[in-house]
């Protein structure tokens, strides 16, 4: 068994996750997300999807980036190219 880096639970179904060359042990995705997922630069929520990046910061969506002062990001495009 392996002990979770976040909560300390010694669990027989723990898993390892390597990020930027550093390996971590977790007992759940919840602990992995709470430990490793970046926080939105505006609202502080954990970004577990793609998110957006601007000015060296991560944001959960274009709205939060805009509220922070980033211009030009959008969550959707108005048209889809033909083809």
BAFI-3210 file (N, C-alpha, C; in Angstrom, 3 decimals, decimal comma, padded with zeros to 6 digits):
// residues 83
n [1|2|3|4|5|6|7|8|9|10|11|12|13|14|15|16|17|18|19|20|21|22|23|24|25|26|27|28|29|30|31|32|33|34|35|36|37|38|39|40|41|42|43|44|45|46|47|48|49|50|51|52|53|54|55|56|57|58|59|60|61|62|63|64|65|66|67|68|69|70|71|72|73|74|75|76|77|78|79|80|81|82|83]
n.u [000,845|000,310|000,931|-001,111|-000,061|-001,458|-003,628|-002,755|-003,807|-003,443|-003,576|-004,698|-005,223|-003,926|-002,334|000,281|001,409|003,092|004,482|006,095|008,520|008,434|007,285|004,215|002,063|-001,254|-004,507|-006,887|-008,571|-009,553|-007,787|-005,464|-006,163|-006,668|-004,125|-002,400|-003,638|-003,775|-004,689|-007,325|-006,489|-008,214|-010,785|-010,006|-010,734|-010,051|-008,438|-009,448|-009,872|-009,060|-008,733|-007,448|-004,557|-002,756|-000,594|001,227|-000,328|-002,902|-006,288|-009,678|-011,561|-012,455|-013,928|-013,067|-010,410|-010,786|-011,961|-009,739|-008,296|-007,247|-007,277|-009,038|-009,377|-011,694|-014,516|-015,955|-016,265|-017,787|-018,392|-017,983|-015,429|-015,997|-015,821]
n.v [-001,185|002,341|005,606|008,482|011,582|013,905|013,543|011,564|009,020|005,545|003,459|000,717|001,001|003,184|005,628|006,782|009,949|011,867|015,011|017,556|016,227|015,473|013,057|012,034|010,585|009,484|008,896|009,361|011,042|013,444|014,294|014,525|016,580|018,706|019,103|019,465|020,753|023,798|027,067|029,319|032,543|034,590|033,854|031,788|029,094|025,578|024,502|022,098|021,414|022,451|025,268|028,665|030,559|033,455|036,245|034,967|033,750|031,504|030,832|029,883|030,332|032,424|034,609|035,050|035,692|038,069|039,657|039,967|041,591|040,832|040,982|039,961|037,158|034,472|032,433|031,118|030,888|032,833|031,807|028,821|027,603|026,667|023,390]
n.w [000,000|-000,422|000,823|000,660|-000,625|-000,076|001,857|003,528|003,699|003,812|001,261|-000,692|-003,383|-004,378|-006,533|-008,729|-009,874|-012,173|-012,504|-014,127|-013,742|-011,088|-008,847|-007,436|-004,940|-004,723|-003,277|-004,460|-007,198|-006,362|-004,302|-005,850|-007,657|-005,870|-004,948|-007,194|-009,430|-011,248|-009,968|-010,808|-011,910|-011,334|-010,044|-008,400|-008,478|-008,931|-011,836|-013,885|-016,421|-019,763|-019,594|-019,845|-020,787|-020,090|-020,061|-018,393|-016,469|-015,300|-016,179|-015,523|-017,449|-020,304|-019,410|-016,734|-017,265|-018,689|-016,672|-015,120|-016,687|-019,115|-022,612|-025,582|-025,421|-025,896|-025,126|-027,074|-030,667|-033,249|-035,784|-037,702|-039,680|-043,101|-044,475]
ca.u [000,000|001,059|000,285|-001,455|000,695|-002,365|-004,405|-002,076|-004,487|-002,674|-004,634|-004,190|-005,495|-003,322|-001,690|001,300|001,240|004,334|004,288|007,348|009,593|008,223|006,272|003,345|001,184|-002,584|-005,515|-008,085|-008,408|-009,838|-006,542|-004,540|-006,609|-006,471|-002,695|-001,635|-004,313|-003,553|-005,843|-007,675|-005,914|-009,255|-011,757|-009,355|-011,158|-009,058|-008,653|-009,287|-010,018|-007,983|-008,511|-006,744|-003,354|-002,395|000,252|001,876|-001,294|-003,918|-007,663|-010,596|-012,365|-012,168|-014,562|-012,176|-009,252|-011,240|-012,117|-008,382|-007,757|-006,743|-008,161|-008,948|-009,741|-013,128|-014,896|-016,517|-016,155|-019,116|-018,619|-017,091|-015,020|-016,547|-014,820]
ca.v [000,000|003,594|006,701|009,653|012,793|014,980|013,289|010,599|007,729|004,401|002,874|-000,315|001,383|004,486|005,739|007,822|010,934|012,616|016,333|018,310|015,403|015,153|012,024|012,151|009,446|009,921|007,846|009,749|012,189|014,637|014,718|014,938|017,888|019,693|019,322|019,808|021,559|025,235|027,875|030,435|033,808|035,544|033,363|030,866|027,695|024,677|024,306|020,680|021,287|023,114|026,623|029,562|031,125|034,765|037,054|034,107|033,281|030,570|031,200|028,786|030,688|033,738|035,629|035,362|036,389|039,425|040,358|040,244|042,630|040,266|041,272|039,148|035,751|034,205|031,050|030,570|031,672|033,047|030,991|027,684|027,605|025,606|022,451]
ca.w [000,000|-000,458|001,547|-000,146|-000,304|000,361|003,078|004,373|003,702|003,325|000,444|-001,595|-004,775|-004,644|-007,841|-008,807|-010,936|-012,330|-013,087|-014,189|-013,217|-009,678|-008,708|-006,267|-004,686|-004,297|-003,103|-005,211|-008,087|-005,557|-003,666|-006,903|-008,150|-004,809|-004,776|-008,390|-010,452|-011,059|-009,560|-011,676|-011,461|-010,946|-009,059|-007,483|-008,583|-009,501|-013,261|-014,183|-017,870|-020,489|-019,124|-020,758|-020,207|-020,619|-019,191|-017,421|-015,465|-015,774|-015,860|-015,821|-018,622|-020,878|-018,569|-015,617|-017,822|-018,987|-015,394|-014,650|-017,558|-020,363|-023,741|-026,777|-025,241|-025,993|-024,872|-028,296|-031,895|-033,817|-036,965|-037,906|-041,094|-043,948|-044,951]
c.u [000,890|000,243|000,090|-000,667|-000,192|-002,980|-003,774|-002,715|-003,572|-003,655|-004,056|-004,436|-004,954|-002,645|-000,635|001,017|002,533|004,044|005,605|008,494|009,475|007,061|005,541|002,504|-000,141|-003,503|-006,778|-007,744|-008,665|-008,568|-005,527|-004,889|-006,338|-004,997|-002,032|-002,308|-004,059|-004,844|-006,056|-007,124|-006,934|-010,136|-011,180|-009,785|-010,039|-009,408|-008,379|-009,542|-008,855|-007,693|-007,870|-005,544|-003,062|-001,553|000,891|000,983|-002,283|-005,295|-008,575|-011,408|-011,983|-012,780|-013,632|-010,926|-009,603|-011,385|-010,761|-007,714|-007,168|-007,752|-007,969|-009,279|-011,250|-013,373|-015,417|-016,178|-017,543|-019,410|-017,601|-016,711|-015,619|-015,427|-014,739]
c.v [001,247|004,710|007,909|010,876|013,894|014,699|012,264|009,226|006,660|003,493|001,879|-000,003|002,780|004,461|006,833|008,715|011,729|013,905|017,083|017,546|015,018|014,173|012,169|010,888|009,982|008,729|008,156|010,891|013,483|015,172|015,196|016,333|018,968|020,044|019,921|020,717|023,046|025,937|028,997|031,725|034,847|035,003|032,343|029,415|026,865|024,419|022,842|020,385|022,001|024,501|027,475|030,150|032,447|035,492|036,221|033,584|032,344|031,040|030,048|029,058|032,079|034,856|036,034|036,094|037,842|040,247|040,739|041,329|042,132|040,534|040,239|037,678|035,599|032,733|030,362|031,478|031,776|032,138|029,856|027,692|026,434|024,628|021,281]
c.w [000,000|000,176|000,635|000,329|000,277|001,726|004,014|004,437|003,112|002,595|-000,548|-003,072|-005,085|-006,015|-007,785|-010,003|-010,992|-013,073|-012,992|-013,523|-011,755|-009,551|-007,373|-006,146|-004,160|-004,135|-003,881|-006,162|-007,334|-004,904|-004,702|-007,413|-007,115|-004,636|-006,008|-009,400|-010,198|-010,642|-010,561|-011,068|-011,056|-009,822|-008,090|-007,579|-009,205|-010,966|-013,573|-015,660|-018,533|-019,950|-020,205|-020,019|-020,882|-019,585|-018,077|-016,315|-016,117|-015,319|-016,256|-017,077|-019,107|-020,034|-017,421|-016,098|-018,115|-017,715|-014,805|-015,493|-018,864|-021,474|-024,843|-026,618|-025,315|-025,715|-026,121|-029,480|-032,505|-035,001|-037,000|-039,367|-041,849|-044,301|-044,124]
res [x|x|x|x|x|x|x|x|x|x|x|x|x|x|x|x|x|x|x|x|x|x|x|x|x|x|x|x|x|x|x|x|x|x|x|x|x|x|x|x|x|x|x|x|x|x|x|x|x|x|x|x|x|x|x|x|x|x|x|x|x|x|x|x|x|x|x|x|x|x|x|x|x|x|x|x|x|x|x|x|x|x|x]
***
